[in-house]
Amino acid sequence: MLTQGDAVSLSVAWVLLAMSVASWVLMVWKSWLLLRLRRDLRRSMAAFWQAPSIPEAASRARTFDTQGLLHPLLEACQSPSAAQAMGVGHADARARLTRLLRQGLQSASDRLQYGQILLATVGSTAPFVGLLGTVWGIYLALGGMAQAGQLSIDRVAGPIGEALIMTAAGLAVALPAVLAFNVMGRFVSRLEAELEGFAHDLLGLLAGVERAS
């Protein structure tokens, strides 16, 4: 089908191949990244809460945070803005700290969500790209048979069966991407929940330091 197809058929095949390669590369890389982020996150948070002071806690957490996921939150609690906020009223300090930690959470969330759009796009569009190849292949097959002037089950089944391969190819590209999107999305949600809990506890710790001071 590909050797006898035109530019549209070849374009559809190359697009599906590119989608498949991109999604599989992303799935392998992000699976490794998420597993490492989960391990580093648990180690970093454990080291942070075992430290006697905030500066030492941040230093210990950075040792285990090899991928820099907690780095924005650690920077927020040690930034000059946070230090200045500790010297003003409690309400103003809490508001400033909340904004800093929210920005840190957003930065970490952006990194965790990286690549999810690609998987969602491949999962939702690949079947339609394959269907386009099938429709176009059937159109070419019927056009060729019409020009030949002969119509039989043998002449119909072969070309149409070859054209249906494009639909199967589209589904083969889409299904792994959809599955990975759902599994990784749940994994990312858990990591985001842990980060939000850490940020909430960190805010409470800093507010406690402010009240103690």
C-alpha positions as CSV (number, residue, x, y, z in Angstrom):
1,M,0.0,0.0,0.0
2,L,2.8,2.4,0.9
3,T,4.8,1.6,-2.3
4,Q,1.8,2.3,-4.5
5,G,0.3,5.1,-2.4
6,D,0.4,8.8,-3.2
7,A,1.7,11.7,-1.1
8,V,-1.3,11.7,1.2
9,S,-0.9,8.0,2.1
10,L,2.8,8.4,2.7
11,S,2.2,11.6,4.8
12,V,-0.3,9.8,7.0
13,A,2.2,6.9,7.5
14,W,5.0,9.2,8.4
15,V,2.9,11.2,10.8
16,L,1.8,8.1,12.6
17,L,5.4,6.9,12.8
18,A,6.5,10.3,14.2
19,M,3.7,10.2,16.8
20,S,4.6,6.7,17.8
21,V,8.3,7.4,18.2
22,A,7.7,10.7,20.1
23,S,5.2,9.1,22.5
24,W,7.3,6.1,23.3
25,V,10.4,8.2,23.8
26,L,8.5,10.4,26.2
27,M,6.9,7.5,28.0
28,V,10.2,5.8,28.7
29,W,11.9,9.0,29.7
30,K,9.1,10.3,31.9
31,S,8.6,6.9,33.6
32,W,12.2,6.9,34.7
33,L,11.9,10.6,35.7
34,L,8.8,10.1,37.8
35,L,10.2,7.1,39.6
36,R,13.3,9.1,40.5
37,L,11.4,12.1,41.5
38,R,9.2,10.1,43.9
39,R,12.3,8.6,45.5
40,D,14.1,11.9,45.7
41,L,11.0,13.7,47.1
42,R,10.6,11.3,49.9
43,R,14.3,11.4,50.9
44,S,14.4,15.2,50.6
45,M,11.3,15.7,52.8
46,A,12.6,13.2,55.4
47,A,15.9,14.9,55.6
48,F,14.3,18.3,55.8
49,W,12.1,17.5,58.8
50,Q,14.9,15.8,60.6
51,A,17.2,18.9,60.6
52,P,17.3,21.2,63.6
53,S,17.1,24.5,61.7
54,I,15.6,25.8,58.5
55,P,18.9,26.6,56.7
56,E,20.3,23.2,57.6
57,A,17.1,21.6,56.6
58,A,17.2,23.2,53.2
59,S,20.8,22.2,52.7
60,R,20.1,18.6,53.6
61,A,17.0,18.5,51.3
62,R,19.0,19.8,48.4
63,T,21.5,16.9,48.8
64,F,18.8,14.4,48.0
65,D,16.8,16.6,45.5
66,T,18.9,15.6,42.6
67,Q,16.3,16.6,40.0
68,G,15.5,20.0,41.7
69,L,11.8,19.4,42.2
70,L,11.8,20.9,45.7
71,H,14.3,23.6,44.8
72,P,11.6,26.3,44.2
73,L,10.0,25.7,47.6
74,L,13.4,25.7,49.4
75,E,14.3,28.9,47.6
76,A,11.0,30.4,48.7
77,C,11.5,29.7,52.3
78,Q,15.1,31.2,52.2
79,S,14.5,34.1,49.8
80,P,15.1,37.7,50.9
81,S,11.3,38.4,50.4
82,A,10.6,35.7,52.9
83,A,13.1,37.1,55.4
84,Q,11.6,40.5,55.0
85,A,8.1,39.1,55.4
86,M,9.1,37.6,58.8
87,G,9.8,41.1,60.1
88,V,6.3,42.6,59.5
89,G,2.9,41.8,60.8
90,H,1.8,38.2,61.0
91,A,-1.0,38.5,58.4
92,D,1.3,40.3,55.9
93,A,4.1,37.8,56.4
94,R,1.7,34.8,55.9
95,A,0.4,36.3,52.7
96,R,3.9,36.9,51.3
97,L,5.0,33.4,52.2
98,T,1.8,31.9,50.7
99,R,2.5,33.7,47.4
100,L,6.2,32.5,47.4
101,L,5.2,29.0,48.1
102,R,2.4,29.0,45.5
103,Q,4.9,30.2,42.9
104,G,7.2,27.3,43.9
105,L,4.4,24.8,43.7
106,Q,3.4,26.1,40.2
107,S,7.0,25.7,39.0
108,A,7.2,22.1,40.3
109,S,3.8,21.3,38.8
110,D,4.9,22.6,35.4
111,R,7.8,20.3,35.5
112,L,5.7,17.3,36.6
113,Q,3.1,18.0,33.9
114,Y,5.7,18.2,31.1
115,G,4.8,16.0,28.2
116,Q,1.3,15.2,29.3
117,I,-0.1,17.4,26.5
118,L,1.9,15.4,23.9
119,L,0.5,12.1,25.2
120,A,-3.1,13.5,25.2
121,T,-2.7,14.9,21.7
122,V,-1.4,11.6,20.3
123,G,-4.0,9.6,22.1
124,S,-6.9,11.7,20.8
125,T,-5.7,12.4,17.2
126,A,-3.8,9.2,16.1
127,P,-7.1,7.2,15.5
128,F,-8.4,10.0,13.2
129,V,-5.1,10.3,11.4
130,G,-5.2,6.5,10.8
131,L,-8.9,6.8,9.7
132,L,-7.9,9.5,7.2
133,G,-5.3,7.1,5.7
134,T,-8.0,4.4,5.5
135,V,-10.5,6.6,3.8
136,W,-8.0,7.9,1.4
137,G,-6.7,4.3,0.6
138,I,-10.3,3.1,0.0
139,Y,-10.9,6.1,-2.3
140,L,-7.7,5.3,-4.3
141,A,-8.7,1.6,-4.5
142,L,-12.2,2.2,-5.7
143,G,-10.9,4.8,-8.2
144,G,-8.4,2.3,-9.6
145,M,-11.1,-0.4,-9.9
146,A,-13.4,2.0,-11.6
147,Q,-10.8,2.8,-14.2
148,A,-10.0,-0.9,-14.7
149,G,-13.7,-1.5,-15.4
150,Q,-13.7,-4.8,-13.5
151,L,-15.3,-5.4,-10.1
152,S,-15.0,-8.6,-8.1
153,I,-14.6,-9.6,-4.5
154,D,-10.9,-10.4,-5.0
155,R,-10.3,-6.9,-6.4
156,V,-12.3,-5.2,-3.6
157,A,-11.1,-7.2,-0.6
158,G,-7.3,-6.8,-1.2
159,P,-7.1,-3.0,-1.6
160,I,-9.7,-2.2,1.1
161,G,-8.0,-4.6,3.5
162,E,-4.7,-2.9,3.0
163,A,-6.3,0.5,3.6
164,L,-7.8,-0.7,6.9
165,I,-4.3,-1.3,8.2
166,M,-4.0,2.5,8.6
167,T,-6.9,2.5,11.1
168,A,-5.2,-0.3,13.0
169,A,-2.0,1.6,13.0
170,G,-3.7,4.7,14.3
171,L,-5.2,2.7,17.2
172,A,-1.8,1.0,17.9
173,V,-0.3,4.5,18.3
174,A,-3.1,5.9,20.3
175,L,-3.7,3.2,22.9
176,P,-0.3,3.2,24.6
177,A,-0.4,7.0,24.7
178,V,-3.8,7.1,26.3
179,L,-2.8,4.4,28.8
180,A,0.5,6.2,29.7
181,F,-1.4,9.5,30.0
182,N,-3.8,8.1,32.6
183,V,-1.2,6.2,34.6
184,M,1.3,9.1,34.6
185,G,-1.5,11.6,35.3
186,R,-2.4,9.7,38.5
187,F,1.3,9.4,39.4
188,V,1.7,13.2,38.9
189,S,-1.3,13.9,41.0
190,R,0.1,12.0,43.9
191,L,3.4,13.9,43.7
192,E,1.6,17.2,43.5
193,A,-0.4,16.3,46.5
194,E,2.8,15.5,48.4
195,L,4.3,18.8,47.4
196,E,1.1,20.7,48.4
197,G,1.2,19.0,51.8
198,F,4.9,19.8,52.2
199,A,4.3,23.5,51.3
200,H,1.4,23.6,53.8
201,D,3.5,22.2,56.5
202,L,6.4,24.5,55.5
203,L,4.1,27.5,55.7
204,G,2.9,26.5,59.2
205,L,6.6,26.0,60.3
206,L,7.6,29.5,59.0
207,A,4.5,31.1,60.6
208,G,5.4,29.3,63.9
209,V,9.0,30.8,63.6
210,E,7.5,34.2,63.1
211,R,5.2,33.9,66.2
212,A,8.2,32.6,68.2
213,S,10.3,35.5,67.1
